[in-house]
Amino acid sequence: MIPVTLKNQMAPVLNKGFVIKRSVFQPCLELYPMDEWNLLMEKMNKKNRFKKKNNDFIRRFSAGVKPIEIDGTGRLLIPKNLVSIAGIGKEVVLSSAINIIEIWDKDSYEKVIDETAENFAELAEEVMGDDGDELS
């Protein structure tokens, strides 16, 4: 079940549907609103498929991709093979990742959060510290 508050926030994109896929970097699933997915596919379609690394990436990236909808009662029916790939058990965490939602097994999510907590200040400085407005 999608929490009511999240479902309400997603109202503008509910009718268009979603795409769900395995994550590239983490043991979780990614839920893309259809508009976000289409933007990503436009970018992917610009890749030269005659370069092996591009072709290999596209194949792996799109493996297991499924269109999906939230039903009238607010349920998101995730295909069993994707549940298995992500190791999702009884408890699930839905985590906002800016323009997509990550779907995690609760224990896996907490483990990843704990692992990155120690170096988060350094990571934040590295990722966000250079805003491009610095004077040389």
C-alpha atoms as a printed R data frame, in Angstrom:
    type eleno elety resid chain resno      x       y       z
1   ATOM     1    CA   MET     A     1  0.000   0.000   0.000
2   ATOM     2    CA   ILE     A     2  1.198   3.491  -0.852
3   ATOM     3    CA   PRO     A     3  0.737   5.787   2.177
4   ATOM     4    CA   VAL     A     4 -2.139   8.221   1.618
5   ATOM     5    CA   THR     A     5  0.054  11.310   2.033
6   ATOM     6    CA   LEU     A     6  2.494  10.038  -0.610
7   ATOM     7    CA   LYS     A     7 -0.358   9.050  -2.904
8   ATOM     8    CA   ASN     A     8 -1.778  12.583  -2.578
9   ATOM     9    CA   GLN     A     9  1.602  14.101  -3.462
10  ATOM    10    CA   MET     A    10  1.790  11.831  -6.500
11  ATOM    11    CA   ALA     A    11 -1.718  12.738  -7.693
12  ATOM    12    CA   PRO     A    12 -0.528  14.757 -10.730
13  ATOM    13    CA   VAL     A    13  1.333  11.734 -12.158
14  ATOM    14    CA   LEU     A    14 -0.864   8.819 -11.050
15  ATOM    15    CA   ASN     A    15 -2.898   8.587 -14.252
16  ATOM    16    CA   LYS     A    16  0.168   8.353 -16.484
17  ATOM    17    CA   GLY     A    17  1.554   5.306 -14.702
18  ATOM    18    CA   PHE     A    18  5.059   4.372 -13.662
19  ATOM    19    CA   VAL     A    19  8.019   2.224 -14.579
20  ATOM    20    CA   ILE     A    20  9.732   0.076 -11.980
21  ATOM    21    CA   LYS     A    21 13.217  -1.356 -12.308
22  ATOM    22    CA   ARG     A    22 16.175  -2.584 -10.316
23  ATOM    23    CA   SER     A    23 18.609   0.053  -9.100
24  ATOM    24    CA   VAL     A    24 22.027   0.371 -10.727
25  ATOM    25    CA   PHE     A    25 23.952   0.995  -7.496
26  ATOM    26    CA   GLN     A    26 21.926  -0.401  -4.589
27  ATOM    27    CA   PRO     A    27 19.859  -3.491  -3.714
28  ATOM    28    CA   CYS     A    28 16.552  -1.696  -4.169
29  ATOM    29    CA   LEU     A    29 13.966  -0.886  -6.820
30  ATOM    30    CA   GLU     A    30 13.348   2.448  -8.497
31  ATOM    31    CA   LEU     A    31  9.886   3.758  -9.309
32  ATOM    32    CA   TYR     A    32  9.883   6.328 -12.123
33  ATOM    33    CA   PRO     A    33  6.847   8.449 -12.976
34  ATOM    34    CA   MET     A    34  6.199   7.904 -16.691
35  ATOM    35    CA   ASP     A    35  7.260  11.454 -17.634
36  ATOM    36    CA   GLU     A    36 10.612  11.000 -15.849
37  ATOM    37    CA   TRP     A    37 11.088   7.624 -17.507
38  ATOM    38    CA   ASN     A    38 10.388   9.090 -20.945
39  ATOM    39    CA   LEU     A    39 12.981  11.838 -20.373
40  ATOM    40    CA   LEU     A    40 15.529   9.218 -19.389
41  ATOM    41    CA   MET     A    41 14.682   7.113 -22.443
42  ATOM    42    CA   GLU     A    42 15.195  10.138 -24.701
43  ATOM    43    CA   LYS     A    43 18.682  10.476 -23.245
44  ATOM    44    CA   MET     A    44 19.348   6.734 -23.641
45  ATOM    45    CA   ASN     A    45 18.158   6.782 -27.251
46  ATOM    46    CA   LYS     A    46 20.943   9.217 -28.071
47  ATOM    47    CA   LYS     A    47 23.577   6.628 -27.138
48  ATOM    48    CA   ASN     A    48 25.369   4.971 -30.032
49  ATOM    49    CA   ARG     A    49 24.208   1.336 -29.931
50  ATOM    50    CA   PHE     A    50 27.169   0.335 -32.123
51  ATOM    51    CA   LYS     A    51 29.498   0.900 -29.175
52  ATOM    52    CA   LYS     A    52 29.570  -2.317 -27.173
53  ATOM    53    CA   LYS     A    53 29.767  -0.596 -23.780
54  ATOM    54    CA   ASN     A    54 26.680   1.477 -24.599
55  ATOM    55    CA   ASN     A    55 24.779  -1.572 -25.765
56  ATOM    56    CA   ASP     A    56 25.828  -3.592 -22.697
57  ATOM    57    CA   PHE     A    57 24.811  -0.753 -20.392
58  ATOM    58    CA   ILE     A    58 21.415  -0.296 -22.023
59  ATOM    59    CA   ARG     A    59 20.725  -4.034 -21.831
60  ATOM    60    CA   ARG     A    60 21.623  -4.250 -18.153
61  ATOM    61    CA   PHE     A    61 19.913  -0.969 -17.270
62  ATOM    62    CA   SER     A    62 16.639  -2.045 -18.845
63  ATOM    63    CA   ALA     A    63 16.696  -5.642 -17.574
64  ATOM    64    CA   GLY     A    64 13.504  -6.346 -15.663
65  ATOM    65    CA   VAL     A    65 11.869  -2.998 -16.440
66  ATOM    66    CA   LYS     A    66  8.096  -3.165 -15.999
67  ATOM    67    CA   PRO     A    67  5.336  -0.627 -16.519
68  ATOM    68    CA   ILE     A    68  3.248  -0.470 -13.365
69  ATOM    69    CA   GLU     A    69  0.232   1.363 -11.970
70  ATOM    70    CA   ILE     A    70 -1.083   2.136  -8.536
71  ATOM    71    CA   ASP     A    71 -4.496   0.515  -8.304
72  ATOM    72    CA   GLY     A    72 -7.682   2.181  -7.040
73  ATOM    73    CA   THR     A    73 -7.043   1.107  -3.462
74  ATOM    74    CA   GLY     A    74 -3.523   2.575  -3.451
75  ATOM    75    CA   ARG     A    75 -1.607  -0.663  -3.901
76  ATOM    76    CA   LEU     A    76  1.531  -0.953  -5.950
77  ATOM    77    CA   LEU     A    77  1.752  -4.497  -7.274
78  ATOM    78    CA   ILE     A    78  5.459  -5.236  -7.685
79  ATOM    79    CA   PRO     A    79  6.363  -8.241  -9.841
80  ATOM    80    CA   LYS     A    80  7.713 -11.130  -7.752
81  ATOM    81    CA   ASN     A    81 10.978 -11.326  -9.680
82  ATOM    82    CA   LEU     A    82 11.752  -7.698  -8.800
83  ATOM    83    CA   VAL     A    83 10.788  -8.259  -5.156
84  ATOM    84    CA   SER     A    84 13.250 -11.139  -5.121
85  ATOM    85    CA   ILE     A    85 16.027  -9.162  -6.842
86  ATOM    86    CA   ALA     A    86 15.725  -6.374  -4.258
87  ATOM    87    CA   GLY     A    87 15.503  -8.836  -1.361
88  ATOM    88    CA   ILE     A    88 12.301  -7.234  -0.133
89  ATOM    89    CA   GLY     A    89 10.785  -8.960   2.880
90  ATOM    90    CA   LYS     A    90  7.773  -8.018   4.970
91  ATOM    91    CA   GLU     A    91  8.719  -4.434   5.806
92  ATOM    92    CA   VAL     A    92  9.286  -1.910   3.032
93  ATOM    93    CA   VAL     A    93 10.742   1.598   2.965
94  ATOM    94    CA   LEU     A    94  9.747   4.099   0.281
95  ATOM    95    CA   SER     A    95 12.472   6.698  -0.034
96  ATOM    96    CA   SER     A    96 12.260   9.845  -2.116
97  ATOM    97    CA   ALA     A    97 15.239  10.237  -4.440
98  ATOM    98    CA   ILE     A    98 14.327  13.634  -5.915
99  ATOM    99    CA   ASN     A    99 12.445  12.628  -9.093
100 ATOM   100    CA   ILE     A   100 11.982   8.911  -8.362
101 ATOM   101    CA   ILE     A   101 11.046   6.723  -5.405
102 ATOM   102    CA   GLU     A   102 13.347   4.002  -4.150
103 ATOM   103    CA   ILE     A   103 11.687   0.884  -2.774
104 ATOM   104    CA   TRP     A   104 13.794  -0.935  -0.186
105 ATOM   105    CA   ASP     A   105 13.659  -3.857   2.162
106 ATOM   106    CA   LYS     A   106 13.628  -2.111   5.552
107 ATOM   107    CA   ASP     A   107 16.698  -3.896   6.942
108 ATOM   108    CA   SER     A   108 18.729  -3.287   3.759
109 ATOM   109    CA   TYR     A   109 17.786   0.403   3.790
110 ATOM   110    CA   GLU     A   110 18.791   0.880   7.410
111 ATOM   111    CA   LYS     A   111 22.094  -0.923   6.792
112 ATOM   112    CA   VAL     A   112 22.965   1.349   3.832
113 ATOM   113    CA   ILE     A   113 21.992   4.471   5.807
114 ATOM   114    CA   ASP     A   114 24.148   3.338   8.741
115 ATOM   115    CA   GLU     A   115 27.110   2.553   6.458
116 ATOM   116    CA   THR     A   116 27.060   6.008   4.872
117 ATOM   117    CA   ALA     A   117 26.345   7.949   8.098
118 ATOM   118    CA   GLU     A   118 29.968   8.026   9.259
119 ATOM   119    CA   ASN     A   119 31.294   9.743   6.142
120 ATOM   120    CA   PHE     A   120 28.193  11.736   5.256
121 ATOM   121    CA   ALA     A   121 29.666  15.136   6.142
122 ATOM   122    CA   GLU     A   122 32.637  14.480   3.839
123 ATOM   123    CA   LEU     A   123 30.343  13.182   1.108
124 ATOM   124    CA   ALA     A   124 28.064  16.229   1.417
125 ATOM   125    CA   GLU     A   125 31.022  18.579   1.123
126 ATOM   126    CA   GLU     A   126 32.396  16.716  -1.895
127 ATOM   127    CA   VAL     A   127 29.074  16.459  -3.722
128 ATOM   128    CA   MET     A   128 27.475  19.770  -2.781
129 ATOM   129    CA   GLY     A   129 30.407  21.946  -1.700
130 ATOM   130    CA   ASP     A   130 31.395  23.184  -5.151
131 ATOM   131    CA   ASP     A   131 28.452  25.300  -6.192
132 ATOM   132    CA   GLY     A   132 30.322  26.812  -9.141
133 ATOM   133    CA   ASP     A   133 29.993  30.319  -7.733
134 ATOM   134    CA   GLU     A   134 33.451  30.447  -6.160
135 ATOM   135    CA   LEU     A   135 35.791  33.234  -7.189
136 ATOM   136    CA   SER     A   136 39.196  32.089  -8.317
